[in-house]
Amino acid sequence: MRRTNHSSLKDKIINLLKNMTLEEKIGQLVQFGSFKELEKQLVHDGEIGSLLNFCGSSEVSDIQREIMRSKCKVPLLIGDDVIHGYKTGFPIPLAESCSFDLELIEETAAVAAREAASEGVNVIFAPMVDITRDPRWGRVAEGAGEDVYYGGEVAKARVRGFQRNDWQDMPHVAACPKHYVGYGASEGGRDYDYTEISDHTLRETYLPPFKAAIDAGASIIMSSFNDFNGPPVSVSRHLINDVLRGELGFEGMVLSDWESVLQSVEHGVSADEYEAALNGLSAGVDMDMNSGIYRSQLPRLAEDGKITLEQIDEAVGRILRVKLLLGKSM
């Protein structure tokens, strides 16, 4: 990430917020995983903050130019899973970790980021820093294994590599460590299953790799699908606002995993989409991935007084901060 004067950055965010409508602000909190007629209209109107599963240098350039012609003029974050290389294939992260060569791990991440940037991607949904100790879990391949200290070192190396950004002619890239938190502790190795983690184990085992990634400069964190001693992480005020932002000092934006805020309805924690959107934003999830419930429900929640404009501005401000740090011209 580029070095930025934080006072100047804050002033720029305040000025941007002053000139945005409520619809444009809520649009910044929305990420969609398709690009059909709805998304095209939202780009035209400047009422969307991000796309994923969309790449190609000319295609991304076209939509970035389109949104810069809107009144809002805030570029999109273009996200993608880059797990073990982009065009050039490298060993899976677990295999790379077995090399114990942190310099090489950083270098492969840098190569992958450069290739992704060449097609317009500016957010990489990696590294996965979940500590995993059950080989039955289907996503073990994406992480660095079971050792907490080494997991943190690999997290730092991959964040540094993804965010090396030693070029001027392509989009700069932000890493997005995932999945906060405890996703790798699913009971019986069954994906999405129940997790029960004590405060001691949370702080000794599962938080340190995220702290390492934050210390290495990560400005986006992805919240996970799993429940955590009951409530799902993506609607947990304690885990996101108190622990991640408070204890770990994270100042960046939190992006949900695929529809994980909406899935709180399936968990029985939210009654419907209206309450899920309320719970997600209140917990500190700034950008909702793909479900669309922030776009459909936040205007009514604001009108009903369930959320405040200050809450929306805080979430939008964190997203704008990431975009400014990426060096976007706004």
C-alpha positions in Angstrom: 0.0 0.0 0.0 1.1 3.5 -0.7 2.1 5.7 2.3 -0.6 8.3 2.9 -0.9 11.3 5.2 -3.6 10.2 7.6 -4.9 13.7 8.3 -5.2 14.4 4.6 -6.8 10.9 4.1 -9.4 11.7 6.8 -10.2 15.1 5.2 -10.7 13.5 1.8 -13.0 10.8 3.2 -15.1 13.5 5.0 -15.4 15.6 1.8 -16.4 12.5 -0.3 -19.1 11.6 2.3 -20.5 15.1 2.2 -21.1 14.9 -1.5 -22.7 11.4 -1.6 -26.4 10.7 -1.4 -27.7 8.0 0.9 -28.2 5.7 -2.1 -24.6 6.2 -3.2 -23.4 5.6 0.4 -25.3 2.3 0.7 -24.1 1.3 -2.7 -20.5 1.5 -1.4 -21.5 -1.3 1.1 -22.6 -3.6 -1.7 -20.6 -6.3 -3.5 -22.1 -8.5 -6.2 -20.8 -11.6 -7.8 -22.4 -11.2 -11.2 -22.6 -8.5 -13.8 -26.0 -8.5 -15.3 -28.6 -5.8 -16.0 -29.0 -4.8 -12.3 -25.2 -4.5 -11.8 -24.8 -2.5 -15.0 -27.4 -0.1 -13.9 -25.8 0.3 -10.5 -22.5 1.1 -12.1 -24.1 3.6 -14.3 -25.8 5.3 -11.3 -22.7 5.0 -9.1 -24.5 2.9 -6.5 -22.2 -0.1 -6.1 -18.9 -0.5 -4.3 -17.5 -3.8 -5.6 -17.7 -6.7 -7.9 -16.2 -10.2 -7.6 -15.8 -13.0 -10.2 -15.2 -10.4 -12.8 -11.9 -9.7 -14.5 -10.3 -8.8 -17.8 -8.3 -5.7 -18.3 -10.5 -4.2 -21.0 -13.7 -5.2 -19.3 -12.7 -3.8 -15.9 -11.4 -0.6 -17.5 -14.7 -0.1 -19.2 -16.8 -0.4 -16.0 -14.3 1.7 -14.0 -14.6 4.4 -16.7 -18.4 4.0 -16.6 -18.6 4.5 -12.8 -16.3 7.5 -13.0 -18.8 9.1 -15.4 -21.5 8.8 -12.7 -22.1 11.5 -10.1 -20.5 9.5 -7.4 -17.2 8.9 -9.1 -15.9 6.3 -6.7 -14.1 3.4 -8.4 -14.9 -0.2 -7.7 -13.1 -2.8 -5.7 -12.7 -5.8 -8.0 -12.2 -8.9 -5.9 -11.1 -12.5 -6.7 -9.9 -15.7 -5.0 -6.2 -16.1 -5.9 -5.4 -19.2 -3.9 -2.2 -20.6 -5.5 -1.3 -18.3 -8.3 -3.4 -16.4 -10.9 -2.2 -17.4 -14.4 1.0 -19.0 -13.2 0.2 -22.0 -11.0 2.1 -22.5 -7.8 1.8 -25.3 -5.2 -1.2 -25.0 -2.9 -0.6 -22.8 0.1 -0.2 -25.8 2.5 2.4 -27.3 0.2 4.2 -23.9 -0.1 4.2 -23.7 3.7 5.9 -27.0 3.9 8.9 -25.5 2.2 9.5 -23.2 5.3 10.8 -20.7 2.7 9.1 -17.4 3.7 11.0 -15.4 1.0 9.7 -17.7 -1.7 6.2 -17.7 -0.3 6.2 -13.9 -0.4 7.6 -14.0 -4.0 4.9 -16.3 -5.3 2.2 -14.1 -3.7 3.8 -11.0 -5.4 3.8 -12.8 -8.8 0.1 -13.8 -8.4 -0.8 -10.2 -7.4 1.0 -8.7 -10.4 -0.8 -11.1 -12.8 -4.2 -10.4 -11.1 -3.6 -6.7 -11.3 -3.0 -7.0 -15.0 -6.6 -8.0 -15.4 -8.0 -5.3 -13.2 -8.2 -7.2 -9.9 -7.4 -5.0 -6.9 -8.5 -7.1 -4.0 -7.3 -10.7 -3.4 -9.3 -12.9 -1.1 -6.2 -14.4 0.6 -4.3 -15.4 2.5 -6.4 -17.9 4.4 -4.9 -17.7 7.9 -7.2 -20.1 9.6 -5.4 -22.5 12.0 -6.6 -26.0 11.1 -6.0 -29.1 13.1 -8.5 -31.5 11.5 -7.3 -32.9 8.2 -10.8 -33.8 7.3 -11.7 -30.1 6.8 -12.1 -29.5 3.1 -10.2 -26.1 3.1 -7.0 -27.3 4.8 -5.2 -26.9 1.5 -5.6 -23.1 1.6 -3.8 -22.5 4.8 -0.4 -22.9 6.5 -1.3 -25.8 8.8 -1.7 -26.1 12.5 1.2 -24.1 14.1 0.2 -20.7 15.4 3.6 -19.0 15.2 4.4 -20.3 11.8 0.9 -19.5 10.6 1.5 -15.9 11.5 4.8 -15.8 9.7 3.3 -17.2 6.5 0.4 -14.7 6.9 2.8 -11.8 7.0 4.8 -13.1 4.1 1.8 -13.5 1.9 0.3 -10.1 2.8 3.6 -8.5 2.0 3.8 -10.3 -1.3 0.2 -9.5 -2.4 0.7 -5.9 -1.4 4.2 -5.3 -2.8 2.6 -3.1 -5.6 6.0 -2.3 -7.2 4.4 -1.1 -10.4 2.7 2.1 -11.6 0.9 1.0 -14.7 -1.7 -1.3 -13.2 -4.2 -1.3 -10.3 -2.6 -1.6 -6.8 -3.7 -4.7 -4.9 -5.0 -5.2 -1.3 -4.8 -8.5 0.5 -7.9 -9.7 2.3 -7.0 -12.3 5.0 -9.8 -14.8 5.8 -11.8 -16.2 7.5 -12.3 -14.3 10.7 -12.5 -16.2 12.9 -12.4 -19.9 13.9 -13.6 -21.2 10.5 -10.9 -23.9 10.6 -12.3 -25.3 13.9 -15.5 -26.7 12.4 -16.6 -29.7 14.4 -15.6 -33.0 12.8 -14.0 -31.2 9.9 -17.4 -30.6 8.4 -17.5 -27.3 6.5 -19.9 -24.7 7.9 -20.4 -26.8 11.1 -20.6 -25.7 14.7 -17.5 -24.3 16.4 -17.0 -23.9 20.1 -13.8 -22.0 21.1 -12.9 -20.8 24.6 -11.6 -17.3 25.1 -8.2 -18.8 25.9 -8.0 -20.8 22.7 -9.3 -17.9 20.7 -6.5 -15.7 21.8 -3.8 -18.3 21.9 -4.6 -20.1 18.7 -7.0 -18.4 16.3 -6.4 -14.6 16.6 -2.5 -14.4 16.3 -2.4 -15.1 12.5 -5.0 -12.3 12.0 -3.0 -10.0 14.2 0.2 -10.9 12.2 -1.7 -10.1 8.9 -2.9 -6.8 10.3 0.6 -5.9 11.5 1.9 -6.6 7.9 -0.5 -4.0 6.5 -3.8 -5.8 5.7 -6.6 -3.3 5.4 -9.4 -5.7 4.6 -10.6 -8.7 6.7 -13.2 -11.3 5.5 -15.7 -12.4 8.2 -16.5 -16.1 8.2 -19.5 -18.3 7.7 -19.3 -20.3 10.9 -21.1 -19.8 14.1 -19.0 -19.2 17.2 -20.2 -20.6 20.5 -23.7 -19.9 19.1 -24.1 -16.8 17.0 -22.5 -16.6 13.5 -19.3 -14.5 13.3 -20.7 -12.2 10.6 -23.3 -10.8 13.0 -21.2 -10.9 16.2 -20.6 -7.4 17.6 -18.3 -8.9 20.2 -16.0 -10.6 17.7 -15.9 -7.9 15.1 -16.3 -4.6 16.9 -14.9 -5.5 20.4 -12.2 -8.0 19.5 -11.1 -7.3 15.9 -11.4 -3.5 16.0 -10.9 -3.0 19.7 -8.4 -5.6 20.9 -6.5 -6.1 17.6 -6.7 -2.5 16.6 -7.9 -3.2 13.1 -8.9 0.1 11.3 -9.7 -1.3 7.9 -12.9 -2.6 6.3 -14.7 -5.9 7.0 -16.1 -7.8 4.1 -18.5 -10.7 4.6 -17.9 -14.0 3.1 -20.4 -15.2 0.4 -23.9 -14.2 1.8 -22.7 -15.0 5.3 -24.7 -12.1 6.8 -27.9 -13.3 5.2 -27.1 -16.9 6.4 -27.7 -15.7 10.0 -31.4 -16.3 9.1 -30.6 -20.0 8.5 -28.7 -20.0 11.8 -31.9 -18.8 13.6 -30.3 -15.6 14.8 -32.0 -13.2 12.4 -35.7 -13.4 11.7 -35.5 -12.2 8.1 -33.5 -10.1 5.6 -34.4 -6.9 7.4 -33.0 -8.1 10.7 -30.0 -9.8 9.1 -28.9 -6.5 7.5 -29.4 -4.7 10.8 -27.4 -7.4 12.7 -24.6 -7.4 10.0 -24.0 -3.6 9.9 -24.4 -3.3 13.7 -21.8 -6.0 14.1 -19.3 -4.1 12.0 -19.5 -5.8 8.6 -18.9 -2.9 6.2 -19.5 -4.7 2.9 -22.0 -7.5 2.2 -20.9 -10.0 -0.4 -23.5 -10.8 -3.0 -26.8 -11.2 -1.1 -28.0 -7.7 -1.8 -29.6 -7.3 1.6 -27.7 -4.1 2.4 -29.0 -2.5 -0.7 -32.6 -3.7 -0.2 -32.9 -3.3 3.6 -30.6 -0.5 4.8 -32.8 2.4 3.4 -35.8 1.1 5.3 -33.6 0.5 8.4 -32.4 4.1 8.3 -36.0 5.4 7.7 -37.2 3.3 10.7 -34.4 4.7 12.9 -32.9 1.2 13.5 -29.5 2.4 12.1 -28.1 5.9 12.0 -26.5 7.8 9.2 -23.4 7.9 11.4 -23.2 4.1 11.3 -23.5 4.1 7.5 -20.9 6.9 7.2 -18.5 4.9 9.4 -18.8 1.8 7.3 -18.5 3.8 4.0 -15.6 5.7 5.4 -13.6 2.5 6.0 -14.3 1.4 2.5 -13.3 4.7 1.0 -10.1 4.6 3.1 -9.1 1.3 1.4 -9.8 2.7 -2.0 -7.7 5.8 -1.3 -4.9 3.7 0.1 -4.9 1.7 -3.1 -4.1 5.0 -4.9 -7.4 5.5 -6.7 -7.8 9.0 -8.1 -11.0 10.5 -6.6 
